[in-house]
């Protein structure tokens, strides 16, 4: 389920990048359940807020909103 949530959030950002650029240019957005929950100046601030509000394993996404899509690496680990 977590990976599916992450994929849906990533697709949301991909499909709405132009709109997001107008509002959140050069910010890190926290996306959960295909909604922007907030924007932040640093990745760490966005990730910490995601953990606090959504849970560590919820599948939230932190995305840097810039002109070119940033390189994202998704790692899956068994705990």
N, C-alpha and C positions, 0 to 999 in steps of 0.2 A: 504493500500500500504506500509506503514512504516514497519509493522510487516512482510510482505512478503519480503521486502528488507533486513531486519535484518536476517530472516531465510536463505535467499540466501547467505548472507555474512558469516553466521555461518557455513553453509554447505561447502562453499569454504574453510574455515579454516580447518574444519574437514577432508576434502578430501586431503588437501595439507599440513597437519601438518608436515610430515617428511621433505618435501622440505623447509618449513618455519623454521623448527628447524635448518637446516644447515646455514641459512642466518640470522635469527633473534632470536637465542637462548637467553632466559632471557630478551627479550625486549617486550614492548607493541606495537602491530601493530595496525594501523588504517586501517580498511578494508571498502571499499565502492564500490558498483557496482562490487563486486567480484574481486577487485584489492587491493593490498596493496598500500596505499597512503603515508605511512611513518612508521618509527619505533621510539620509544621513551623510555626513561629510567623510566618514571613514567606513571601511569594510567591517572593522572590529565593532564599531557602534551598532551597525545594522545587524550583524550576526548575534551580538549579545542580546539585542532586543528581540530577535527571532527566537532565540533559545528561551528567553524569559517569558514571552507571550505565547509561543506556539509549541514549545518543547523541542528538545534536542533532536529527536528522531521523527519529526512531523513532516518533513519534506518541504519546508519553506525554502525560498530562494533569495539570495542576495545578488543583485545584478548592478554593475556599474553602467550607468546610462551615458554613453558617449556616441559620437557619430558612427564609428565603426564598431561592429559587434566584438566585444572582447573575447579572447580565448578562454573558454571555460573547461576545466578538467573536473570530471565527476569521478569520485572514488567511492567504491562500495567496500565495506569491511564487515566481517562477521565478528560480533562481540561475544 
